[in-house]
């Protein structure tokens, strides 16, 4: 095998190995929470017509398409859903490496940034929660948008932008990233044609008009989950801190030490500041939430890409090889260990509303179940019945009484102990 072919082969294999090393703990976690709702609405492709008329579903249709395809291939075998979720994350890392090389980054720095991105724990929810697959999908399409633009494939870029727009509303960040990254691409001379910018603008205007038309159906806005307020700047600052702590801070300390040892070239300094702006821009679509003081981990997925590239730029030039590789190895070990020791426990707890209910259904003949104090969308409990042969959603009654019900198993969710209490039969 010649050297170029060997290099092109080993990197994807290393990324796959690291991806499953970091996330294989999810393979036995089963479906949790809103996964059941996604499975139900993607039973057939008729949902597309309904989604076009309601938000936010209209802007996240690729997630339903993904669930529909996976359900047809693997039924209710959740482990296969997770396998392909991990592989999609790895593919995004490979695309990130290619994008960085197209920008003029040296191959070792691009490779290092991509491998750090595979194992970074901050956006773990995007990989570990199937219902958050839209973050992986919008990441995939946005990387495609940036990659094709850097390669001057402008028609493909617009097509991928359309796909990104129906993956997540955050895809509009391309309007900030494309001018920033194209204008600072190393060695780039040609400018994108005017029809490209015109097409990008028209697509965005049409998208915004569609968004406004459906705003009355958008429960995220109507319920007050998101709002334009000055607190967005505080959320941005704290979210940047959450993403940077502690590794980007440590890398920055190493980078400042390295600057004293050897001067950086102007192009390196410029690329560092461009990447920092890229990081801020990637968070901007998510900072308008008002139900927390920082964005949830799944929303850090787009920002983790430039975040890892920042670390690579800071660590790669360090002359002391032991210090450089010590940082990289420590980063991988600590992040993977955290995913296995902390995140796995979190998702097992989150999945108990479904997993424990399924175990109870399997232990009883099909009939009826009355559940009180269920903490999530009632349809999560009702649709869990589809995971057990003989049971159906209409047999599950959630947070309401059924006077005519007889011989029903009666359950109560204990919020403190995070488990069901069996109250007998009715």
C-alpha positions in Angstrom: 0.0 0.0 0.0 1.5 3.4 -1.0 1.9 6.2 1.5 -0.9 8.5 0.3 -3.4 5.6 0.2 -2.3 4.5 3.7 -2.8 8.0 5.1 -6.3 8.2 3.5 -7.3 4.9 4.9 -6.0 5.0 8.5 -7.6 8.3 9.5 -11.3 7.2 8.9 -10.5 3.9 10.7 -9.0 5.8 13.6 -12.0 8.1 13.8 -14.4 5.1 13.8 -12.4 3.4 16.5 -12.4 6.5 18.6 -16.1 7.2 18.0 -17.1 3.8 19.2 -14.6 3.9 22.1 -16.3 7.2 23.2 -20.0 6.3 22.6 -20.5 2.5 22.5 -22.1 2.8 26.0 -25.2 4.0 24.3 -25.8 0.8 22.3 -27.8 -0.8 25.1 -29.7 2.3 26.2 -32.7 1.7 24.1 -35.2 4.3 23.1 -35.8 7.1 25.6 -38.1 10.1 26.1 -39.2 11.7 22.8 -37.7 9.0 20.7 -41.1 7.2 21.0 -42.8 10.3 19.5 -40.4 10.4 16.6 -40.9 6.7 15.9 -44.6 7.2 15.8 -44.7 10.2 13.5 -42.3 8.5 11.1 -44.2 5.2 10.8 -44.9 6.2 7.2 -44.0 9.1 4.9 -47.4 10.8 5.1 -46.0 12.9 7.9 -44.2 15.1 5.3 -47.5 16.7 4.2 -48.5 17.5 7.8 -45.0 18.8 8.7 -45.0 21.3 5.9 -47.9 23.1 7.7 -46.6 23.1 11.3 -43.5 24.3 13.1 -40.9 23.5 14.3 -41.5 20.1 12.5 -41.4 21.8 9.1 -37.8 22.8 9.7 -36.6 19.5 11.1 -37.9 17.0 8.5 -34.6 15.3 7.8 -34.7 13.9 11.4 -38.1 12.3 10.7 -36.8 11.0 7.4 -33.8 9.5 9.2 -36.2 7.8 11.8 -38.4 6.6 9.0 -35.5 5.0 7.1 -34.0 3.5 10.2 -37.3 2.1 11.4 -37.9 0.4 8.0 -34.4 -1.2 8.1 -34.2 -2.2 11.8 -37.7 -1.9 13.3 -37.5 -1.2 17.0 -33.9 -2.4 17.5 -32.5 0.8 19.1 -28.9 -0.4 19.0 -28.8 0.0 15.3 -30.1 3.5 15.5 -27.2 4.4 17.8 -24.7 2.7 15.5 -25.6 4.9 12.6 -25.8 7.9 14.9 -22.2 7.3 15.9 -21.2 6.7 12.3 -22.8 10.0 11.3 -20.8 11.8 14.0 -17.6 10.1 12.7 -18.5 11.1 9.1 -18.9 14.7 10.3 -15.4 14.6 11.8 -14.0 13.3 8.5 -15.7 16.1 6.7 -14.4 18.6 9.2 -10.8 17.4 8.4 -11.4 17.8 4.7 -12.9 21.3 5.1 -9.9 22.4 7.2 -7.4 21.1 4.6 -9.3 23.0 1.9 -9.0 26.1 4.1 -5.2 25.7 4.0 -4.6 24.0 7.4 -1.7 21.6 7.5 -2.9 17.9 7.5 -1.6 17.1 11.0 -3.6 20.1 12.5 -6.7 19.2 10.6 -6.4 15.6 11.6 -5.9 16.5 15.3 -8.9 18.9 15.3 -11.1 16.2 13.8 -10.0 13.5 16.2 -10.5 15.8 19.2 -14.0 16.5 17.8 -14.8 12.8 17.8 -14.3 12.4 21.5 -15.1 15.8 23.0 -17.8 15.3 25.6 -19.5 18.7 25.6 -22.0 18.0 22.7 -22.6 14.4 23.7 -26.4 14.7 23.7 -26.3 15.2 20.0 -24.9 11.7 19.6 -26.4 9.9 22.7 -30.0 11.0 22.3 -31.6 9.8 19.2 -34.2 12.6 19.2 -31.3 15.1 18.9 -30.1 13.6 15.6 -31.2 16.8 13.9 -28.0 18.3 15.4 -25.9 15.7 13.7 -27.8 16.2 10.4 -27.6 20.0 10.4 -23.9 19.6 11.2 -23.5 17.2 8.2 -25.2 19.5 5.8 -23.5 22.7 7.0 -20.1 21.0 6.7 -21.2 20.1 3.2 -22.2 23.7 2.5 -18.8 25.0 3.7 -16.8 22.2 1.9 -18.5 22.7 -1.5 -18.2 26.5 -1.2 -14.5 26.1 -0.5 -14.2 23.9 -3.5 -16.2 26.3 -5.7 -19.1 23.9 -6.2 -21.7 26.6 -5.8 -24.8 24.8 -7.1 -24.1 21.9 -4.8 -23.6 24.4 -2.0 -27.1 25.8 -2.5 -28.7 22.4 -2.6 -27.0 21.4 0.6 -28.1 24.7 2.2 -31.7 23.7 1.4 -31.2 20.4 3.1 -29.6 22.1 6.1 -32.6 24.5 6.4 -35.0 21.6 6.8 -32.7 19.9 9.3 -32.6 22.7 11.9 -33.3 26.5 12.1 -29.7 27.0 13.1 -28.6 26.3 9.5 -29.1 30.0 8.8 -25.8 30.5 10.5 -24.3 29.7 7.1 -25.1 33.4 6.2 -22.4 34.3 8.7 -20.0 31.5 8.2 -19.8 31.6 4.4 -18.5 35.2 4.0 -16.2 34.8 7.0 -14.6 31.5 5.9 -14.5 32.1 2.2 -12.9 35.5 2.5 -10.2 34.1 4.7 -9.4 30.9 2.8 -5.7 30.5 2.4 -4.6 31.0 -1.2 -8.1 31.8 -2.5 -8.3 34.3 -5.3 -11.6 33.9 -7.1 -14.7 35.3 -5.5 -18.0 33.4 -5.5 -20.2 34.5 -8.4 -23.0 37.0 -7.8 -25.7 34.4 -8.7 -24.5 32.3 -5.7 -25.0 35.1 -3.2 -28.3 36.0 -4.8 -29.5 32.4 -4.6 -28.4 32.2 -1.0 -30.3 35.4 -0.2 -33.5 34.3 -2.0 -33.5 30.9 -0.3 -33.1 32.6 3.1 -35.8 35.1 2.4 -38.2 32.3 1.3 -37.3 30.3 4.4 -37.9 33.3 6.8 -41.2 33.9 5.1 -42.1 30.3 5.7 -41.0 30.6 9.3 -43.1 33.7 9.9 -46.2 32.1 8.2 -46.0 29.1 10.6 -45.1 31.1 13.7 -48.6 30.6 15.3 -48.0 26.8 15.1 -44.5 26.9 16.6 -44.9 25.7 20.2 -41.2 26.6 21.0 -42.1 30.3 20.4 -45.7 30.3 21.6 -44.7 28.5 24.8 -41.9 31.0 25.5 -38.9 28.6 25.1 -37.1 31.2 22.9 -37.2 35.0 22.9 -35.0 37.9 21.7 -33.8 39.5 25.0 -30.5 41.1 26.2 -29.9 38.0 28.3 -28.8 36.3 25.1 -25.3 37.9 25.5 -25.0 36.4 29.0 -26.1 33.0 27.7 -23.5 33.3 24.9 -20.7 34.1 27.4 -21.6 31.3 29.8 -22.0 28.8 27.0 -18.6 29.8 25.6 -17.1 29.2 29.1 -18.8 25.8 29.4 -17.3 24.8 26.1 -13.9 26.1 26.8 -13.5 24.7 30.4 -11.0 23.3 31.0 -9.4 22.2 27.7 -9.5 25.3 25.6 -8.2 27.3 28.6 -5.4 24.8 29.0 -4.6 24.8 25.3 -4.6 28.6 25.4 -2.1 28.6 28.3 0.2 26.2 26.3 -0.3 28.3 23.2 0.8 31.5 25.1 3.8 29.7 26.4 4.7 28.6 22.9 4.4 32.1 21.5 7.2 33.2 23.9 9.3 30.3 22.4 8.7 31.0 18.7 6.8 33.8 16.9 3.7 32.9 15.0 3.2 33.8 11.4 0.6 36.4 10.5 -1.4 33.8 8.6 -1.5 31.6 11.8 -2.6 34.5 14.0 -5.3 35.4 11.4 -6.6 31.8 11.2 -6.8 31.6 15.0 -9.0 34.7 15.3 -11.1 33.6 12.3 -11.7 30.3 14.1 -12.6 32.1 17.4 -15.2 34.2 15.4 -16.4 30.9 13.8 -17.0 29.5 17.3 -19.0 32.5 18.4 -21.1 32.5 15.2 -21.9 28.8 15.6 -23.4 29.5 19.0 -25.4 32.5 18.0 -28.6 30.7 16.7 -29.0 29.0 20.1 -28.6 31.9 22.6 -32.1 33.1 22.6 -33.5 30.4 24.9 -35.0 31.7 28.2 -35.4 28.4 30.1 -31.7 28.1 31.2 -28.5 30.1 31.6 -26.6 28.2 29.0 -27.4 26.3 25.8 -28.0 22.5 26.2 -25.2 20.2 25.3 -26.7 19.1 22.0 -26.7 22.7 20.8 -22.9 22.8 21.3 -22.4 20.4 18.4 -21.7 23.1 15.7 -19.6 25.1 18.1 -17.5 22.1 19.1 -16.0 21.9 15.6 -14.2 25.3 15.6 -13.6 24.7 19.4 -11.5 21.6 18.6 -9.8 23.4 15.7 -8.8 26.2 18.1 -7.2 23.6 20.4 -5.4 22.0 17.5 -4.0 25.4 16.4 -2.8 26.0 20.0 -1.3 22.6 20.7 0.1 21.6 17.3 3.0 24.2 17.2 4.3 23.2 20.7 7.9 22.1 20.2 8.0 19.7 23.2 6.6 16.5 21.8 5.9 15.0 25.2 3.9 18.0 26.3 2.0 18.1 23.0 1.0 14.4 22.9 0.5 14.4 26.7 -2.2 17.0 26.2 -3.9 15.0 23.4 -3.8 11.7 25.2 -5.1 13.3 28.4 -7.9 14.9 26.5 -9.0 11.7 24.9 -8.8 9.6 28.1 -10.6 12.1 30.3 -13.3 12.9 27.8 -14.0 9.2 27.0 -13.9 8.3 30.7 -16.4 11.1 31.5 -18.7 9.9 28.8 -18.7 6.4 30.2 -18.8 7.3 33.9 -21.1 10.3 33.9 -23.1 10.6 30.7 -24.0 6.9 30.6 -25.6 7.2 34.1 -27.5 10.3 33.0 -29.0 8.6 30.0 -29.9 5.5 31.9 -31.8 7.7 34.4 -33.5 9.6 31.5 -34.6 6.3 29.9 -36.2 4.8 33.0 -39.7 6.2 32.2 -39.6 4.1 29.1 -37.4 1.1 30.0 -39.1 0.4 33.3 -42.6 0.7 31.8 -41.6 -1.7 29.0 -40.4 -4.2 31.7 -43.7 -3.9 33.5 -45.7 -4.5 30.3 -43.7 -7.5 29.5 -44.4 -9.0 32.9 -48.2 -8.6 32.5 -50.6 -9.9 29.9 -52.0 -7.3 27.5 -54.8 -5.3 29.2 -54.6 -1.8 30.5 -52.3 0.3 32.6 -53.2 3.5 34.5 -50.2 5.8 35.1 -50.3 8.9 37.4 -47.7 11.7 37.8 -45.9 10.7 34.5 -43.2 13.5 34.1 -43.0 13.7 30.3 -45.2 13.9 27.3 -48.0 11.3 27.9 -47.5 10.0 24.4 -44.0 8.8 25.4 -45.7 6.4 27.8 -48.5 5.4 25.5 -46.2 4.7 22.5 -43.9 2.7 24.6 -46.5 -0.1 24.4 -45.4 -0.6 20.8 -42.2 -2.1 22.0 -44.0 -5.0 23.7 -45.9 -7.6 21.5 -49.6 -7.6 22.2 -49.8 -4.1 23.8 -51.0 -1.0 22.0 -51.0 2.7 22.9 -54.7 2.8 23.6 -54.2 0.4 26.5 -52.1 3.0 28.4 -53.9 5.8 30.3 -51.6 8.6 31.5 -52.3 11.2 34.1 -56.1 10.7 34.0 -58.7 8.3 35.3 -60.8 5.9 33.4 -63.9 5.1 35.5 -64.9 2.1 33.3 -61.5 0.5 33.4 -61.3 -2.9 35.1 -58.4 -5.2 35.9 -55.9 -2.4 35.1 -52.4 -2.3 36.5 -52.1 1.0 38.4 -48.7 2.8 38.5 -47.4 6.0 39.9 -44.2 7.7 38.9 -42.0 8.5 42.0 -40.2 11.7 41.0 -37.7 11.5 43.9 -36.7 7.9 43.4 -37.1 8.0 39.6 -39.1 4.8 39.3 -42.6 3.5 39.1 -44.6 2.5 42.2 -46.9 -0.4 41.7 -50.2 0.4 43.3 -52.0 -2.8 42.5 -54.9 -3.3 40.1 -58.2 -1.6 39.6 
